[in-house]
Amino acid sequence: MDYLRDYAMYAAIFGMFGFCWFGWAQENPRSSWRKYIGMASALPLLVSLVGIYLSVTNWQEATALSESDTFKNYLIFVFIEFLLAAIGAVLFIIFKKTDYVAPWILFIVGIHFFWLKDVFKDASLYVLGTLLVVISIFSLWSAKRLGVAKSAITGIGGGTVLLGFAILGLVRFFSI
């Protein structure tokens, strides 16, 4: 079943987090990248604002979260995600490996979409999760090779993928 409101929320949430990841990408990229990353941040923010508007104006529409126990499962998965991300981040900070925080968090975010696939009954979340996990791992190698912070690679990659899925949410919203 297609859920109109969920697709609007995809645009809102994925757009907002795409914006946030592009922001994190600015921690220590190549200086020549900075203005492009800044400009790239604007698009997911705009998509998010459109998604927010569509979500609010279609709040009465059905959502996968209104099904029995689905919202509870969603909250459990999100709580676990935040807990794992926080524990890992704190450990990386304690052991003075702060450059690993962004890839770790993107890795956990990617993994949580495998769980959310069943909550939202949307197989595309497997693709989203896989892409985010691959980017988080790829950043460990590529950041060193490019001489930038791992957050630059995870931020650009994560922001781009989330922007793509935010736009996909809009496409799906308007195709119902």
DRENMIVEX-789179 format. One record per residue: residue number from 0; residue in one letter; x, y, z of N, C-alpha, C in turn. Coordinates in steps of 0.05 Angstrom, whole numbers. Example, Ala and Ser with C-alpha at 12.3 -4.5 7.8 and 13.67 -1.06 7.14 Angstrom:
BEGIN
{nupa 0 'a' {264 -114 156} {246 -90 156} {264 -66 156}},
{nupa 1 's' {257 -45 142} {273 -21 143} {258 1 157}},
//
This chain:
BEGIN
{nupa 0 'm' {17 -24 0} {0 0 0} {18 25 0}},
{nupa 1 'd' {10 45 -16} {25 70 -16} {12 89 5}},
{nupa 2 'y' {30 102 19} {21 121 40} {30 149 32}},
{nupa 3 'l' {11 165 23} {16 192 13} {31 209 34}},
{nupa 4 'r' {22 208 58} {34 225 79} {63 215 85}},
{nupa 5 'd' {68 190 84} {95 180 88} {114 190 67}},
{nupa 6 'y' {105 191 42} {123 201 21} {128 231 25}},
{nupa 7 'a' {109 246 34} {114 274 40} {134 277 64}},
{nupa 8 'm' {131 259 83} {150 259 106} {177 250 97}},
{nupa 9 'y' {179 232 78} {206 225 67} {219 250 57}},
{nupa 10 'a' {205 266 41} {216 291 30} {225 310 53}},
{nupa 11 'a' {208 312 73} {213 330 95} {238 321 111}},
{nupa 12 'i' {237 295 119} {258 285 137} {284 280 123}},
{nupa 13 'f' {283 266 100} {307 261 85} {320 287 75}},
{nupa 14 'g' {303 306 67} {314 332 59} {328 346 82}},
{nupa 15 'm' {315 346 105} {328 360 128} {354 346 136}},
{nupa 16 'f' {354 320 137} {379 306 144} {400 308 122}},
{nupa 17 'g' {392 310 97} {410 315 75} {424 342 80}},
{nupa 18 'f' {408 362 87} {418 389 93} {439 387 116}},
{nupa 19 'c' {432 372 137} {450 369 160} {476 355 152}},
{nupa 20 'w' {475 334 136} {499 320 127} {517 338 110}},
{nupa 21 'f' {505 354 93} {521 374 77} {534 394 96}},
{nupa 22 'g' {521 401 118} {532 418 137} {556 406 151}},
{nupa 23 'w' {554 380 158} {576 366 171} {599 363 152}},
{nupa 24 'a' {593 361 126} {614 358 106} {633 382 106}},
{nupa 25 'q' {624 405 117} {640 429 116} {661 430 140}},
{nupa 26 'e' {662 409 155} {681 408 178} {710 412 168}},
{nupa 27 'n' {718 397 148} {746 400 138} {748 388 110}},
{nupa 28 'p' {734 400 91} {737 391 63} {761 406 51}},
{nupa 29 'r' {766 399 26} {785 416 11} {772 444 9}},
{nupa 30 's' {789 464 11} {778 492 11} {762 497 -15}},
{nupa 31 's' {771 485 -37} {757 490 -62} {729 477 -63}},
{nupa 32 'w' {724 458 -45} {698 445 -44} {677 461 -28}},
{nupa 33 'r' {687 477 -10} {669 489 10} {645 504 -2}},
{nupa 34 'k' {650 521 -22} {628 536 -33} {607 518 -47}},
{nupa 35 'y' {617 496 -59} {599 478 -73} {582 462 -53}},
{nupa 36 'i' {595 454 -31} {581 441 -9} {559 459 2}},
{nupa 37 'g' {567 484 6} {548 504 17} {524 507 -2}},
{nupa 38 'm' {530 509 -28} {508 512 -47} {491 486 -48}},
{nupa 39 'a' {504 464 -46} {490 438 -47} {471 435 -23}},
{nupa 40 's' {477 448 -1} {460 447 23} {433 459 18}},
{nupa 41 'a' {431 478 0} {406 492 -4} {384 474 -15}},
{nupa 42 'l' {392 456 -33} {372 440 -47} {357 421 -28}},
{nupa 43 'p' {371 406 -11} {356 389 8} {339 405 28}},
{nupa 44 'l' {348 428 35} {332 445 53} {306 453 39}},
{nupa 45 'l' {308 461 14} {284 469 -1} {265 445 -5}},
{nupa 46 'v' {276 422 -11} {259 398 -14} {246 391 13}},
{nupa 47 's' {261 395 35} {250 390 61} {226 409 67}},
{nupa 48 'l' {229 434 60} {208 453 65} {183 446 49}},
{nupa 49 'v' {187 437 24} {164 428 8} {151 404 21}},
{nupa 50 'g' {168 385 30} {158 361 44} {142 368 69}},
{nupa 51 'i' {153 387 85} {139 396 109} {111 407 102}},
{nupa 52 'y' {110 425 82} {85 436 73} {65 414 65}},
{nupa 53 'l' {75 395 48} {57 373 39} {49 355 62}},
{nupa 54 's' {66 351 81} {59 335 105} {37 348 121}},
{nupa 55 'v' {40 373 126} {21 388 142} {-6 389 128}},
{nupa 56 't' {-6 394 102} {-31 397 87} {-44 370 81}},
{nupa 57 'n' {-30 348 86} {-41 321 81} {-40 304 106}},
{nupa 58 'w' {-41 317 129} {-38 302 154} {-60 282 158}},
{nupa 59 'q' {-83 286 146} {-106 268 150} {-102 242 134}},
{nupa 60 'e' {-83 241 116} {-79 217 99} {-68 194 116}},
{nupa 61 'a' {-71 171 106} {-61 147 120} {-30 147 121}},
{nupa 62 't' {-20 134 142} {8 130 145} {13 102 155}},
{nupa 63 'a' {36 90 148} {43 64 157} {45 64 188}},
{nupa 64 'l' {51 86 200} {54 88 229} {28 86 244}},
{nupa 65 's' {5 88 230} {-21 86 244} {-30 57 247}},
{nupa 66 'e' {-15 38 235} {-23 10 238} {-15 0 266}},
{nupa 67 's' {-28 -21 275} {-24 -32 302} {6 -38 307}},
{nupa 68 'd' {16 -28 330} {44 -32 339} {65 -20 321}},
{nupa 69 't' {59 -9 298} {79 1 280} {93 25 292}},
{nupa 70 'f' {78 44 303} {91 67 314} {109 60 337}},
{nupa 71 'k' {100 41 353} {117 32 376} {143 20 365}},
{nupa 72 'n' {142 3 345} {166 -8 333} {184 13 322}},
{nupa 73 'y' {172 33 309} {187 55 298} {203 69 320}},
{nupa 74 'l' {189 75 342} {202 89 364} {225 72 376}},
{nupa 75 'i' {220 46 378} {241 28 389} {266 29 371}},
{nupa 76 'f' {262 27 344} {284 27 326} {299 53 327}},
{nupa 77 'v' {285 75 328} {298 102 329} {313 105 355}},
{nupa 78 'f' {302 96 377} {315 97 403} {341 81 402}},
{nupa 79 'i' {340 56 391} {364 40 389} {385 53 372}},
{nupa 80 'e' {376 65 349} {394 79 332} {409 102 346}},
{nupa 81 'f' {394 119 360} {406 141 375} {425 131 396}},
{nupa 82 'l' {417 110 410} {434 99 431} {460 88 420}},
{nupa 83 'l' {459 72 399} {483 61 387} {501 83 376}},
{nupa 84 'a' {489 103 362} {504 125 351} {518 140 373}},
{nupa 85 'a' {504 146 395} {515 161 417} {538 146 431}},
{nupa 86 'i' {533 120 436} {554 104 450} {580 104 433}},
{nupa 87 'g' {576 98 407} {600 98 389} {614 125 388}},
{nupa 88 'a' {598 146 386} {610 173 384} {625 179 409}},
{nupa 89 'v' {614 173 432} {627 179 458} {653 163 459}},
{nupa 90 'l' {653 138 451} {677 122 452} {698 133 433}},
{nupa 91 'f' {690 141 410} {710 152 391} {722 178 402}},
{nupa 92 'i' {706 194 416} {715 219 428} {734 213 451}},
{nupa 93 'i' {727 194 468} {744 186 491} {771 176 481}},
{nupa 94 'f' {771 160 460} {796 149 450} {809 167 429}},
{nupa 95 'k' {800 192 428} {812 212 410} {813 204 381}},
{nupa 96 'k' {791 192 372} {788 184 344} {763 198 333}},
{nupa 97 't' {762 224 338} {738 239 331} {732 239 301}},
{nupa 98 'd' {752 234 284} {748 234 255} {730 210 247}},
{nupa 99 'y' {726 191 265} {709 168 259} {680 172 267}},
{nupa 100 'v' {674 194 281} {647 198 290} {627 200 267}},
{nupa 101 'a' {632 216 247} {614 219 224} {609 193 209}},
{nupa 102 'p' {631 178 202} {625 152 189} {610 133 207}},
{nupa 103 'w' {615 133 233} {601 115 251} {571 122 251}},
{nupa 104 'i' {565 147 254} {537 155 255} {523 149 229}},
{nupa 105 'l' {536 155 206} {524 148 180} {520 118 177}},
{nupa 106 'f' {539 102 187} {536 73 187} {511 64 202}},
{nupa 107 'i' {508 75 227} {485 68 243} {459 77 230}},
{nupa 108 'v' {459 101 219} {435 111 205} {428 93 182}},
{nupa 109 'g' {448 84 167} {443 65 145} {431 39 155}},
{nupa 110 'i' {443 28 176} {433 3 187} {404 6 196}},
{nupa 111 'h' {397 28 208} {370 31 218} {348 30 196}},
{nupa 112 'f' {356 36 171} {337 35 150} {330 6 143}},
{nupa 113 'f' {348 -13 149} {341 -41 145} {318 -49 163}},
{nupa 114 'w' {318 -39 188} {296 -44 206} {271 -30 198}},
{nupa 115 'l' {274 -5 189} {250 11 182} {237 2 156}},
{nupa 116 'k' {250 -15 140} {238 -25 116} {211 -39 123}},
{nupa 117 'd' {212 -55 144} {187 -70 152} {167 -51 165}},
{nupa 118 'v' {176 -31 179} {157 -12 191} {141 2 170}},
{nupa 119 'f' {155 12 149} {142 28 128} {134 11 104}},
{nupa 120 'k' {140 -15 105} {134 -33 82} {143 -21 56}},
{nupa 121 'd' {169 -13 56} {181 0 33} {209 -11 28}},
{nupa 122 'a' {211 -27 7} {236 -40 1} {258 -20 -8}},
{nupa 123 's' {250 3 -17} {270 23 -25} {288 31 -1}},
{nupa 124 'l' {278 27 24} {294 34 47} {318 16 50}},
{nupa 125 'y' {317 -9 39} {341 -26 37} {362 -13 20}},
{nupa 126 'v' {354 -2 -2} {373 12 -20} {385 36 -6}},
{nupa 127 'l' {368 52 7} {378 75 22} {398 66 43}},
{nupa 128 'g' {391 47 59} {408 37 80} {435 27 69}},
{nupa 129 't' {433 12 48} {458 1 35} {476 23 26}},
{nupa 130 'l' {465 43 12} {481 65 2} {495 80 25}},
{nupa 131 'l' {480 85 47} {492 99 69} {514 83 83}},
{nupa 132 'v' {510 57 86} {531 40 97} {555 40 80}},
{nupa 133 'v' {552 37 54} {574 36 35} {590 63 36}},
{nupa 134 'i' {576 85 37} {589 111 39} {605 114 65}},
{nupa 135 's' {593 104 87} {607 106 112} {633 90 112}},
{nupa 136 'i' {633 67 99} {657 50 98} {677 62 77}},
{nupa 137 'f' {666 71 54} {683 83 33} {697 108 44}},
{nupa 138 's' {685 123 62} {697 147 72} {723 141 87}},
{nupa 139 'l' {724 118 100} {748 111 116} {773 110 98}},
{nupa 140 'w' {770 100 74} {792 97 55} {796 123 39}},
{nupa 141 's' {774 133 28} {776 156 9} {784 182 22}},
{nupa 142 'a' {776 187 47} {783 212 60} {813 214 63}},
{nupa 143 'k' {825 193 71} {855 192 74} {868 197 47}},
{nupa 144 'r' {858 184 27} {870 186 0} {867 215 -10}},
{nupa 145 'l' {844 228 -4} {839 255 -14} {850 277 5}},
{nupa 146 'g' {859 269 28} {869 288 47} {849 306 59}},
{nupa 147 'v' {825 295 65} {803 311 77} {793 295 102}},
{nupa 148 'a' {777 309 118} {765 295 140} {745 274 130}},
{nupa 149 'k' {742 253 146} {722 233 139} {694 244 137}},
{nupa 150 's' {689 265 153} {663 278 153} {657 292 126}},
{nupa 151 'a' {678 300 112} {674 312 86} {662 292 66}},
{nupa 152 'i' {673 268 67} {663 247 49} {636 237 58}},
{nupa 153 't' {633 231 84} {607 221 94} {586 242 90}},
{nupa 154 'g' {593 267 95} {573 289 92} {564 293 64}},
{nupa 155 'i' {583 294 45} {575 297 17} {560 273 7}},
{nupa 156 'g' {570 249 13} {556 224 4} {529 221 17}},
{nupa 157 'g' {528 224 44} {503 221 58} {483 242 50}},
{nupa 158 'g' {492 267 47} {474 289 39} {463 284 11}},
{nupa 159 't' {480 275 -7} {471 270 -34} {451 247 -36}},
{nupa 160 'v' {456 225 -22} {438 203 -22} {411 210 -9}},
{nupa 161 'l' {412 224 13} {387 232 26} {372 252 10}},
{nupa 162 'l' {386 270 -4} {372 288 -22} {358 272 -44}},
{nupa 163 'g' {372 252 -55} {359 235 -76} {334 222 -66}},
{nupa 164 'f' {335 211 -42} {311 198 -31} {290 217 -23}},
{nupa 165 'a' {297 242 -15} {277 262 -10} {262 269 -36}},
{nupa 166 'i' {277 272 -57} {265 278 -84} {248 254 -92}},
{nupa 167 'l' {257 230 -87} {242 206 -93} {215 206 -78}},
{nupa 168 'g' {216 215 -53} {192 218 -37} {172 237 -50}},
{nupa 169 'l' {182 259 -61} {164 278 -75} {153 265 -101}},
{nupa 170 'v' {170 251 -115} {161 238 -140} {139 218 -133}},
{nupa 171 'r' {143 202 -112} {124 182 -105} {98 196 -95}},
{nupa 172 'f' {101 218 -80} {78 233 -70} {61 242 -93}},
{nupa 173 'f' {73 254 -113} {58 265 -136} {49 244 -156}},
{nupa 174 's' {59 220 -154} {51 199 -172} {27 182 -162}},
{nupa 175 'i' {19 187 -137} {-5 172 -126} {-30 185 -136}},
//
